[in-house]
């Protein structure tokens, strides 16, 4: 998943943090993606860690919540069951992975010097 999403994340982060509005193609040109496509994978390890942690929380909590809501006193079914279980699972997953997302964003922001994981972690603390 990170192979496909990290380049999009890089462009999104750069556009969101930019003080000068630019186009996605302008961001790619500034990155030098044509000459070195590996720059699109800056922060990929942090992105993979964040995504893995999110999934490790989301899916088991969703399965448990769905079972409890369907079999408990509420006897939910259909779309309401899926929506409620999804909200109950996504809230703690998003909350608990926010620090990892901040590290990923710090690694992917535009910097003059190369970033490494220690720089991103230090920015969070």
N, C-alpha and C positions, 0 to 999 in steps of 0.2 A: 504494500500500500504506500509506503513512504517513497518508493521510486516514482510513483505517479503524482503524489500530492506535494512532496517537498518543493519542487520548482514553483508550484502554484502558491505555496505558503511564502516562499521567498519574495515573489512579486507582490503578494498581498501585504505582507509586513512592510516592505519598502514603500508601497503606495500609501499605507495608513500612517506611517511615521514621517513621510516626506513633508517638508515645509513648502516645497514648490510642486504644484500639481503636475503630474506627468501621466503618460499613457503606459500601459503594460509593456508595449514594445520599447518605449523609452527607457524603462527600468531594465529590460533585458540588454539593451545597448550599453547602458551605463555599467551593468555588471560585467560586460564582456563575455556574455554567454556564447557568442558565436566562436570566439577564439578559445575559450576554455569552458566547456559545458559543465565541468565539475563544480563550478561556483554555484550552480543551481542546487547543490546538495550540501551547502553550508548548514550546519545544525541538524543534519539528517539523523544522527545518533540520538540527539535530544528529542527529536520529533518521534522517532520510533519508540523511545522509552515512554514518552507521554501517551502515545497511542496504545501501547501495550498495557500500561497501567490502567488507562481508561477502560479498555475492553475487559481486563481482568476483574474490574469492579462491576462494570455495567451488566455483562451477561449473566453471571451467577445471581446477582441481586434481582435482575429482571425475572429470571426463572423462578426464584423463590417467591417474589412478590406476586407473580401471576398465579402460582399455585395457591398461596395463602388467600388471595382475593377471590379466587374461583371456588375454593373449598371452605372458606371461613364463613362467618355469619353474613357476609355481604352477598355471596353467591353472584358475583359479577360475571357477565358474559360479553362476548363480541368486542366491538370497538372500544367501549368504555373500559373493559378489562385491560385491553392492550395499552390504551392511553394512560390509565392510572398506573399500571405496572411500569410503563416506560418512564413516566415522571418520577416515580419513586426510585427507579434505578439510576436515572440520569443525574438527579440532583447530587447525590453523594459522589458519583463518579466525576462530575465536573468540579465540584468543590475540592476534592482530594487531589485532582490533577492540575489545578491552577498553578501551583508553584513550578511544576515541570513545564507548563506552557509558558510561563514567564521566562524561564531559562532558555527555552527554544526561541522565543521572540528576541531576547537579548542577543543571542548568537546570530540571528538572521538580520538584525538591523544593520544599517549602513555604517561602517566604521572605516577609519583611516588605516588602522593596523589590523592584522588578522585576529579573529576572535577564537578563543578556545573555551572549553567547558568551564574551566576555572573562572574565567572572566564573567560568564553568564551566571554562575552560581554566586559569585561575590556580589554581583549587582542585585541579587534577590535579598541577600542578607544585609 
